[in-house]
Amino acid sequence: MKKILTIFLILGIINSTAIAVEFDSSIDASIRKDFNVETNELPALPNAVPTTNPVKAEVSTQTKYNPTGKIYTLKRGTKINLTSTTKISDWMHKGSQVTFSSNGNIYTKEGTIIPAGTIFKGTVTDAHRPQLTGNGGLVELKIDEIYLNGIMSKIDTKVSMANSKRIFLSNIKGKRTYWKNFSKVMTPGKKVFSATHTCAMAMMPIPFVNLFSIIPLAGGAVVYTLNLVTAPVITIFTKGGSLSLPAGTQFQIKITDEVKIKG
């Protein structure tokens, strides 16, 4: 049985070898047929599939503004609520630009509506950091431009409120902290007087010792008096609070002169 299997295996190997030799010979014959002996060049490769130019996607543009050509009149005294879109602080310089957007519809003299989201712009006309004598930082604004349908019109306004606080002369101020600073300067004198008063009260019930209780009390009173006299002078050299209003702060402006707006 083993001999028979061995014979079949040998015959299979011989047959496979013969097929491989025959296949290799056919390939060589095909190459020799197309090979150019004189130039030693192989036949040219078939042409590649022609590429097509990529199709560019069409970009549709939309007109952002649609001017109507109408004239809108804002009466004197008209109040407009705005939201700042830029940070406002006492680090700003004179001439810095600030931008706002209107919170709601603005009703004109003609009964028409200027929509919410209308852009207002202004400039910083004065600014300074906190100063001595407890004065806070300051920013003075002039909001004098409105952009309606992409058309800018000049307006006359004053800032009447900023961050829910009433504003005068369009001046936004940091906190004036003179008296707060004065109280801080007086803190050492208050602590010394309190400690000496406590000491004097503790000495009072003790015989003979109570005779000297006036000494710490008098010393504390002297320190407190000196602190009280010098505090106003020292407080002059302290500064007020800084001013910083983040984007999103609420403002209110008032039209000071009737104005015509193009849109």
C-alpha positions in Angstrom: 0.0 0.0 0.0 2.8 2.4 0.9 4.6 1.6 -2.4 1.4 2.5 -4.3 1.1 5.9 -2.5 4.8 6.6 -3.1 4.4 5.9 -6.8 1.4 8.3 -7.1 3.2 11.0 -5.2 6.3 10.8 -7.5 4.0 10.9 -10.6 2.2 14.0 -9.3 5.5 15.9 -8.7 6.7 15.1 -12.2 3.5 16.2 -13.7 3.5 19.6 -11.8 7.1 20.2 -12.9 6.2 19.6 -16.5 3.2 22.0 -16.4 5.4 24.8 -14.8 8.1 24.4 -17.4 5.5 24.5 -20.2 3.8 27.7 -18.7 7.2 29.4 -18.3 8.1 28.6 -21.9 4.9 30.1 -23.2 5.6 33.4 -21.2 9.1 33.6 -22.6 7.8 33.0 -26.2 5.3 35.9 -25.7 8.1 38.2 -24.4 10.4 37.3 -27.3 7.6 38.0 -29.8 7.0 41.6 -28.6 10.7 42.4 -27.6 12.5 44.7 -30.1 16.0 43.1 -30.4 17.5 46.1 -32.2 16.6 48.8 -29.7 16.4 46.5 -26.6 13.0 48.1 -25.8 9.9 46.5 -24.3 6.5 47.2 -25.8 4.9 50.5 -24.7 2.6 50.3 -21.8 -1.1 50.8 -22.4 -2.4 54.4 -22.2 -3.6 55.4 -18.7 -7.2 56.2 -18.2 -7.5 59.9 -18.9 -8.2 62.0 -15.8 -10.9 64.5 -15.7 -10.6 68.0 -14.3 -12.2 68.2 -10.8 -15.4 70.0 -10.8 -15.3 73.1 -8.6 -18.2 73.4 -6.2 -20.2 76.6 -6.7 -20.2 78.9 -3.7 -23.3 80.8 -3.3 -22.8 84.3 -1.9 -25.5 86.0 0.0 -25.8 89.8 0.3 -25.4 90.6 4.0 -27.1 94.0 3.7 -30.2 95.0 1.8 -30.4 98.8 1.9 -34.0 100.1 1.4 -33.1 103.7 0.7 -35.5 104.8 3.4 -34.9 107.6 5.9 -35.5 107.0 9.6 -35.9 109.7 12.2 -34.9 109.2 15.8 -36.4 111.8 18.1 -34.5 113.7 20.8 -34.8 111.8 24.1 -35.2 108.4 22.5 -33.6 105.8 24.8 -31.8 102.8 23.3 -30.6 99.7 25.2 -27.4 98.3 24.0 -25.0 95.4 24.8 -21.3 95.9 24.5 -19.5 93.5 22.2 -16.0 94.6 23.3 -14.4 94.8 26.8 -14.2 98.3 28.2 -11.6 99.1 30.9 -9.5 102.0 32.2 -6.6 100.5 30.4 -8.0 101.8 27.1 -6.5 104.8 25.4 -8.1 107.9 24.0 -9.4 107.1 20.5 -10.0 103.4 21.1 -13.1 102.1 19.3 -15.9 100.3 21.1 -18.8 98.4 19.5 -22.4 97.7 20.7 -25.5 96.0 19.4 -29.1 97.0 20.2 -31.1 94.8 22.5 -34.5 95.3 21.0 -36.5 97.1 18.2 -36.0 100.8 18.0 -39.2 102.8 17.1 -38.7 105.8 14.8 -40.6 109.0 14.4 -42.2 107.6 11.3 -43.5 104.6 13.2 -41.1 102.2 11.5 -38.8 99.9 13.3 -35.0 99.7 13.4 -34.4 96.0 14.2 -32.7 94.5 17.2 -29.0 93.7 16.6 -28.3 97.0 14.9 -24.6 97.9 15.3 -23.6 101.1 17.2 -20.0 102.2 17.4 -18.2 104.8 19.5 -14.8 106.0 20.7 -13.1 106.5 24.0 -12.7 110.3 24.5 -10.9 110.1 27.8 -9.5 107.4 30.1 -7.2 107.0 33.1 -6.2 104.4 35.6 -7.1 104.8 39.3 -5.6 107.9 40.8 -4.5 109.2 44.2 -7.0 110.5 46.9 -9.1 107.3 46.3 -10.2 108.3 42.8 -11.2 105.3 40.7 -10.4 104.6 37.0 -12.4 106.4 34.3 -13.6 105.8 30.8 -15.5 108.5 28.9 -17.4 107.3 25.8 -18.9 109.0 22.8 -21.3 106.7 20.9 -21.9 108.5 17.6 -22.3 106.0 14.8 -25.2 103.7 13.8 -24.9 101.1 11.1 -28.2 100.2 9.4 -28.2 97.8 6.4 -24.5 98.5 6.1 -24.9 102.3 5.9 -23.3 104.4 8.6 -25.1 107.5 10.0 -23.8 109.9 12.6 -25.9 110.4 15.8 -25.6 112.5 18.9 -26.0 110.6 22.1 -25.0 110.4 25.7 -24.5 107.4 27.9 -27.1 107.4 30.6 -26.6 103.9 32.2 -23.8 101.4 32.3 -23.9 98.0 34.1 -27.3 99.0 35.7 -25.8 102.2 37.2 -26.7 105.7 36.2 -24.0 107.6 34.4 -23.5 111.4 34.2 -21.7 113.2 31.4 -21.0 109.8 29.7 -18.2 109.2 32.3 -18.0 105.6 33.5 -16.0 105.6 36.8 -14.4 103.0 39.0 -15.2 103.1 42.7 -14.1 106.0 44.7 -12.5 104.4 47.8 -11.2 107.3 49.9 -13.3 106.6 53.0 -12.8 102.8 52.6 -9.0 103.4 52.5 -9.3 105.9 55.4 -10.9 103.1 57.5 -8.0 100.7 56.6 -5.4 103.3 57.5 -7.1 103.7 60.9 -7.0 99.9 61.6 -3.6 99.9 63.6 -4.8 102.7 65.9 -8.1 100.9 66.6 -6.3 97.6 67.4 -3.8 99.2 69.8 -6.5 101.2 71.6 -8.7 98.1 71.9 -5.8 96.0 73.3 -4.8 98.7 75.9 -8.4 99.2 76.9 -8.8 95.5 77.6 -5.5 95.5 79.6 -6.7 98.5 81.7 -10.1 96.8 82.4 -8.2 93.6 83.5 -6.1 95.7 86.0 -9.0 97.5 87.6 -10.1 94.7 90.1 -6.6 94.1 91.4 -5.7 96.2 94.5 -2.7 98.5 94.1 -2.3 97.4 90.5 -5.4 99.3 89.5 -3.6 102.5 90.3 -1.5 101.9 87.1 -4.4 100.9 84.9 -4.5 104.4 83.5 -1.1 103.9 81.9 -2.0 101.4 79.1 -5.3 103.2 78.5 -3.5 106.5 78.1 -0.9 104.9 75.8 -3.6 103.4 73.6 -5.4 106.8 73.4 -2.2 108.5 72.3 -1.6 106.0 69.5 -5.2 106.2 68.3 -5.0 110.0 68.3 -1.8 110.0 66.3 -3.3 107.5 63.8 -6.5 109.7 63.5 -4.4 112.8 62.8 -2.1 111.2 60.2 -4.8 109.0 58.5 -6.2 111.8 56.2 -2.7 112.6 54.9 -1.8 108.9 54.4 -5.1 108.2 52.6 -4.4 110.9 50.0 -1.7 108.6 48.6 -4.1 105.6 48.2 -5.8 104.9 44.9 -9.4 104.0 44.0 -10.9 101.0 42.3 -10.2 99.9 38.7 -12.8 99.9 36.0 -13.4 96.8 33.9 -16.6 96.0 32.0 -16.6 92.7 30.1 -18.2 92.2 26.7 -22.0 91.7 27.3 -22.4 94.6 29.7 -25.7 96.4 29.4 -25.7 100.1 28.4 -28.4 102.7 27.8 -27.9 105.7 25.6 -30.2 108.7 24.9 -30.5 110.6 21.7 -29.6 114.3 22.4 -30.6 115.8 19.0 -33.1 114.6 16.5 -31.3 112.8 13.7 -32.0 111.3 10.2 -30.7 107.8 9.6 -30.2 106.3 6.2 -31.0 102.6 5.7 
